[in-house]
Amino acid sequence: MKKAMMNWAEKMMLAAHKAANRYQAVMQQEKDLPLAKKNMLYGRYLKDMDEVL
């Protein structure tokens, strides 16, 4: 059971890390966006990270 929980936690952390990396890459390309558009990008790319937390 402990090993299964460790595997699950590792998968969730990996998914969150990938989502954060995608978000950071897009934000570097789109530096001149208004705040509302930035918030929309946050909602689009970091849903996985919010679910993990």
Phi, psi and omega per residue, in radians:
M1 nan -0.747 -3.134
K2 -1.103 -0.709 3.133
K3 -1.142 -0.679 3.118
A4 -1.114 -0.714 3.112
M5 -1.148 -0.670 3.105
M6 -1.126 -0.739 3.107
N7 -1.103 -0.746 3.135
W8 -1.100 -0.799 3.141
A9 -1.091 -0.695 3.123
E10 -1.123 -0.716 3.104
K11 -1.120 -0.724 -3.135
M12 -1.158 -0.713 3.116
M13 -1.150 -0.686 3.107
L14 -1.127 -0.731 3.117
A15 -1.120 -0.726 3.126
A16 -1.146 -0.692 3.141
H17 -1.130 -0.739 3.115
K18 -1.113 -0.750 -3.139
A19 -1.111 -0.730 3.129
A20 -1.141 -0.677 3.111
N21 -1.138 -0.731 3.100
R22 -1.086 -0.761 -3.134
Y23 -1.085 -0.796 -3.133
Q24 -1.112 -0.654 3.129
A25 -1.132 -0.756 3.131
V26 -1.170 -0.711 -3.122
M27 -1.136 -0.574 3.100
Q28 -1.213 -0.561 3.114
Q29 -1.337 -0.543 -3.018
E30 -1.963 1.056 -3.066
K31 -1.262 -0.456 -3.028
D32 -1.675 0.322 -3.121
L33 -1.322 2.563 3.012
P34 -1.190 2.865 -3.056
L35 -1.037 -0.697 -3.128
A36 -1.067 -0.725 3.121
K37 -1.179 -0.645 3.090
K38 -1.102 -0.705 3.109
N39 -1.135 -0.624 3.094
M40 -1.141 -0.698 3.086
L41 -1.121 -0.692 3.112
Y42 -1.037 -0.805 3.139
G43 -1.121 -0.565 -3.103
R44 -1.326 -0.753 -2.998
Y45 -1.668 -0.391 -3.019
L46 -1.930 0.339 3.062
K47 -1.040 -0.734 -3.133
D48 -1.065 -0.721 -3.107
M49 -1.185 -0.697 3.094
D50 -1.102 -0.670 3.117
E51 -1.153 -0.652 3.133
V52 -1.164 -0.721 -3.137
L53 -1.220 nan nan
